């Protein structure tokens, strides 16, 4: 019985250690990460429009650097900015983290609709448009 209690205690401590490690593990800084795929916004959209399943297989979970024309920027109350490329209905929606959004606020404020922009982020698939998260601007 004593050995069973010790074994259970070791398992609980191990599980707690792994959980704490995963919780506090820093996320990758996408500004420093080399993209898996570099593509134009038009080609990215065409790939998904022609076959969503193969688009998901090719892009989901990968770091994508996409270049296209700025359609618009939406800011939320929580400080999260979303940049739309090509079109807001069937285009690319790039969500920037709130801390990063604040650091590039002046760049976002001075950006004009139709201007060229390059963004790097993680592809999450498609809803009404292609969803990218944890995005950063590429200079």
SERO-4910 file (N, C-alpha, C, O; in steps of 0.05 Angstrom, whole numbers):
BEGIN
 pado doro    nc1    nc2    nc3   cac1   cac2   cac3    cc1    cc2    cc3    oc1    oc2    oc3
  Unk    A     16    -24      0      0      0      0     17     25      0     11     45    -14
  Unk    A     39     24     16     57     47     17     70     52    -10     74     75    -17
  Unk    A     78     31    -24     90     34    -50     71     46    -70     79     62    -87
  Unk    A     46     39    -68     25     50    -86     21     80    -81     18     95   -101
  Unk    A     22     88    -57     19    117    -50     44    132    -61     41    154    -72
  Unk    A     67    121    -57     92    134    -67     91    136    -98     98    157   -109
  Unk    A     83    115   -111     80    115   -140     60    136   -150     65    150   -169
  Unk    A     37    137   -136     17    157   -143     28    186   -139     23    203   -155
  Unk    A     43    190   -118     55    216   -112     75    224   -133     76    247   -142
  Unk    A     91    205   -142    111    210   -163     97    217   -189    105    235   -203
  Unk    A     75    203   -196     60    209   -220     48    237   -219     48    251   -239
  Unk    A     37    244   -196     24    271   -193     45    293   -196     41    313   -209
  Unk    A     68    289   -183     90    309   -185    100    311   -214    105    333   -223
  Unk    A    104    288   -227    113    288   -255     93    303   -273    100    319   -289
  Unk    A     67    296   -270     47    309   -287     46    339   -281     42    355   -300
  Unk    A     49    347   -256     49    375   -249     73    389   -262     70    411   -272
  Unk    A     96    377   -262    120    388   -274    117    392   -303    124    413   -314
  Unk    A    106    372   -317    102    374   -346     81    396   -352     85    412   -371
  Unk    A     60    397   -337     39    418   -341     51    446   -337     45    463   -353
  Unk    A     66    450   -316     79    476   -312     98    483   -334     99    506   -343
  Unk    A    113    464   -343    132    469   -365    116    478   -390    124    498   -403
  Unk    A     95    464   -397     80    471   -421     66    498   -418     63    512   -437
  Unk    A     57    504   -394     43    529   -390     62    553   -393     54    573   -405
  Unk    A     86    551   -382    105    573   -382    124    572   -406    141    590   -408
  Unk    A    121    553   -423    138    550   -446    134    575   -464    111    580   -472
  Unk    A    156    589   -471    152    613   -488    144    605   -516    153    585   -527
  Unk    A    127    622   -528    119    616   -556    141    626   -574    157    644   -567
  Unk    A    141    616   -598    161    624   -618    156    652   -627    133    660   -632
  Unk    A    177    668   -629    175    695   -639    176    693   -670    197    688   -682
  Unk    A    152    696   -682    151    692   -711    167    712   -727    173    708   -751
  Unk    A    174    734   -715    191    754   -729    218    742   -735    231    750   -754
  Unk    A    227    723   -719    254    711   -722    253    684   -735    274    672   -741
  Unk    A    229    673   -740    227    646   -751    226    648   -782    212    665   -793
  Unk    A    240    630   -795    240    628   -824    213    615   -832    205    595   -821
  Unk    A    199    628   -852    173    617   -860    176    590   -874    196    585   -887
  Unk    A    156    573   -871    155    547   -885    149    552   -914    159    538   -932
  Unk    A    132    572   -920    123    578   -947    122    608   -951    112    622   -934
  Unk    A    132    617   -974    130    645   -982    112    645  -1007    117    632  -1026
  Unk    A     90    661  -1006     70    660  -1027     57    687  -1030     56    703  -1012
  Unk    A     46    692  -1054     30    717  -1058      2    712  -1048     -8    689  -1047
  Unk    A    -11    733  -1040    -39    731  -1030    -57    720  -1051    -74    703  -1045
  Unk    A    -54    729  -1076    -72    719  -1097    -69    689  -1101    -89    675  -1104
  Unk    A    -44    679  -1101    -39    650  -1104    -50    634  -1081    -62    613  -1084
  Unk    A    -46    645  -1056    -56    633  -1032    -86    629  -1033    -97    608  -1027
  Unk    A   -100    650  -1041   -129    650  -1044   -138    631  -1066   -157    616  -1062
  Unk    A   -124    631  -1088   -131    613  -1110   -128    584  -1102   -145    567  -1109
  Unk    A   -107    577  -1087   -103    550  -1078   -127    540  -1061   -136    518  -1063
  Unk    A   -136    558  -1043   -159    550  -1026   -185    550  -1042   -202    533  -1037
  Unk    A   -188    569  -1060   -213    570  -1076   -216    546  -1094   -238    536  -1098
  Unk    A   -194    536  -1104   -196    513  -1122   -201    486  -1107   -216    469  -1117
  Unk    A   -189    483  -1084   -193    458  -1068   -186    463  -1039   -162    464  -1032
  Unk    A   -206    466  -1023   -202    473   -994   -187    451   -980   -170    456   -963
  Unk    A   -193    426   -986   -181    403   -972   -151    403   -977   -135    399   -958
  Unk    A   -142    405  -1002   -114    405  -1008   -100    430   -997    -77    430   -990
  Unk    A   -115    453   -997   -104    477   -985    -99    473   -955    -78    482   -945
  Unk    A   -117    460   -941   -113    454   -913    -89    436   -909    -73    441   -891
  Unk    A    -86    416   -925    -64    397   -923    -37    411   -928    -17    405   -915
  Unk    A    -37    430   -947    -13    444   -954     -5    466   -935     19    470   -930
  Unk    A    -25    480   -923    -18    505   -908    -24    505   -878    -10    518   -863
  Unk    A    -44    490   -869    -52    492   -840    -30    483   -822    -17    463   -825
  Unk    A    -25    500   -801     -4    495   -782     23    504   -790     42    503   -774
  Unk    A     26    514   -814     52    522   -824     55    553   -821     36    567   -819
  Unk    A     80    562   -820     86    590   -819     88    600   -848    104    591   -864
  Unk    A     70    618   -854     67    628   -882     75    658   -883     66    673   -866
  Unk    A     91    665   -903     96    693   -908     81    700   -933     86    689   -955
  Unk    A     61    718   -931     44    724   -953     46    754   -959     47    771   -942
  Unk    A     47    760   -986     49    788   -995     24    794  -1012     17    778  -1030
  Unk    A     13    817  -1007    -11    825  -1023    -18    854  -1018     -2    869  -1006
  Unk    A    -41    862  -1026    -50    890  -1022    -68    891   -997    -85    874   -993
  Unk    A    -64    912   -982    -79    917   -958   -107    925   -965   -112    943   -980
  Unk    A   -127    910   -953   -155    916   -958   -166    933   -935   -182    951   -939
  Unk    A   -157    927   -911   -166    942   -887   -154    932   -862   -142    910   -861
  Unk    A   -158    948   -841   -148    941   -814   -171    945   -794   -185    965   -795
  Unk    A   -175    925   -777   -196    927   -757   -183    924   -730   -167    906   -725
  Unk    A   -189    943   -712   -178    943   -685   -201    937   -665   -223    947   -668
  Unk    A   -195    919   -645   -215    913   -625   -209    929   -600   -188    941   -597
  Unk    A   -228    929   -582   -225    943   -556   -202    931   -540   -189    945   -525
  Unk    A   -197    905   -543   -176    892   -528   -148    898   -540   -128    887   -529
  Unk    A   -147    913   -561   -121    920   -573   -111    901   -594    -88    904   -603
  Unk    A   -127    882   -602   -119    864   -623   -126    875   -650   -148    885   -654
  Unk    A   -107    875   -668   -111    885   -695   -113    862   -714    -99    842   -712
  Unk    A   -131    864   -733   -134    845   -755   -130    859   -781   -143    879   -787
  Unk    A   -111    849   -797   -106    861   -823   -119    843   -844   -115    818   -844
  Unk    A   -133    855   -863   -146    840   -885   -130    846   -910   -125    868   -917
  Unk    A   -123    824   -924   -109    826   -950   -129    819   -972   -144    800   -970
  Unk    A   -128    834   -994   -142    829  -1018   -172    835  -1016   -183    851  -1031
  Unk    A   -186    823   -996   -215    827   -994   -223    818   -966   -210    800   -954
  Unk    A   -244    830   -955   -253    822   -928   -273    799   -929   -278    786   -908
  Unk    A   -284    793   -952   -303    771   -954   -288    744   -960   -291    725   -946
  Unk    A   -273    744   -982   -257    720   -988   -229    729   -993   -220    730  -1016
  Unk    A   -215    735   -972   -187    744   -973   -172    730   -951   -176    707   -945
  Unk    A   -154    745   -939   -137    734   -918   -140    751   -893   -136    776   -895
  Unk    A   -146    739   -871   -150    753   -846   -126    747   -828   -122    724   -820
  Unk    A   -110    767   -822    -85    764   -806    -88    777   -779    -89    801   -777
  Unk    A    -90    761   -758    -93    772   -731    -65    776   -718    -49    757   -717
  Unk    A    -61    800   -708    -36    807   -694    -41    804   -664    -63    811   -655
  Unk    A    -22    795   -649    -25    795   -620    -27    823   -609    -17    842   -622
  Unk    A    -40    826   -586    -45    853   -575    -19    868   -569    -18    892   -574
  Unk    A      0    855   -558     26    869   -551     40    878   -577     50    900   -578
  Unk    A     40    860   -597     53    867   -622     37    889   -636     49    907   -648
  Unk    A     10    889   -634     -6    909   -647      1    937   -636      2    956   -651
  Unk    A      5    939   -610     12    964   -598     40    974   -608     43    997   -613
  Unk    A     58    955   -611     85    963   -619     87    972   -648    105    987   -656
  Unk    A     68    964   -665     68    973   -693     44    991   -700     36    994   -723
  Unk    A     32   1003   -679      8   1019   -682     13   1042   -702     -4   1048   -719
  Unk    A     36   1055   -700     41   1078   -718     43   1069   -747     35   1083   -765
  Unk    A     55   1045   -752     56   1034   -779     29   1028   -789     22   1033   -812
  Unk    A     12   1015   -772    -15   1008   -780    -32   1033   -786    -47   1033   -805
  Unk    A    -29   1054   -769    -44   1078   -773    -37   1092   -799    -54   1105   -811
  Unk    A    -12   1090   -807     -4   1104   -831     -8   1088   -857     -3   1098   -879
  Unk    A    -16   1062   -854    -20   1045   -877    -45   1053   -892    -66   1059   -880
  Unk    A    -43   1053   -918    -66   1061   -936    -77   1036   -950    -62   1017   -956
  Unk    A   -103   1036   -954   -116   1015   -968   -104   1012   -996   -101   1033  -1010
  Unk    A    -98    988  -1004    -87    983  -1031    -56    983  -1031    -45    975  -1051
  Unk    A    -44    991  -1009    -14    990  -1008     -4    962  -1005    -18    945   -993
  Unk    A     20    956  -1015     30    929  -1013     39    923   -984     50    941   -971
  Unk    A     35    899   -975     43    891   -948     51    862   -948     40    846   -963
  Unk    A     70    855   -931     79    827   -927     75    820   -898     83    835   -880
  Unk    A     63    797   -893     57    789   -866     65    760   -863     62    744   -881
  Unk    A     75    753   -839     82    726   -833     66    717   -809     63    731   -789
  Unk    A     54    693   -811     38    682   -789     32    653   -793     40    640   -813
  Unk    A     17    642   -774     10    613   -775    -18    611   -788    -37    624   -780
  Unk    A    -19    593   -808    -45    589   -822    -62    571   -805    -54    549   -796
  Unk    A    -88    579   -801   -107    563   -786   -129    551   -803   -147    538   -792
  Unk    A   -128    555   -829   -148    544   -846   -166    566   -857   -159    589   -858
  Unk    A   -191    558   -864   -209    577   -877   -236    576   -864   -247    554   -858
  Unk    A   -248    599   -860   -277    601   -853   -290    616   -876   -294    604   -897
  Unk    A   -296    642   -873   -305    657   -897   -281    668   -911   -282    675   -935
  Unk    A   -258    670   -898   -233    677   -910   -210    661   -897   -215    647   -877
  Unk    A   -186    663   -908   -164    648   -897   -155    661   -871   -151    685   -870
  Unk    A   -153    645   -850   -147    654   -823   -118    650   -817   -107    628   -819
  Unk    A   -104    672   -809    -77    670   -799    -75    682   -772    -88    702   -767
  Unk    A    -59    671   -754    -56    681   -727    -27    686   -720     -9    678   -734
  Unk    A    -23    701   -698      3    708   -688     20    721   -709     44    716   -711
  Unk    A      8    738   -725     21    750   -748     39    773   -740     35    787   -720
  Unk    A     60    777   -757     78    799   -754     82    811   -782     80    797   -802
  Unk    A     88    837   -783     94    850   -808    122    843   -817    140    842   -800
  Unk    A    126    839   -842    152    833   -853    162    858   -867    148    870   -883
  Unk    A    187    866   -860    198    890   -872    213    885   -897    223    903   -910
***
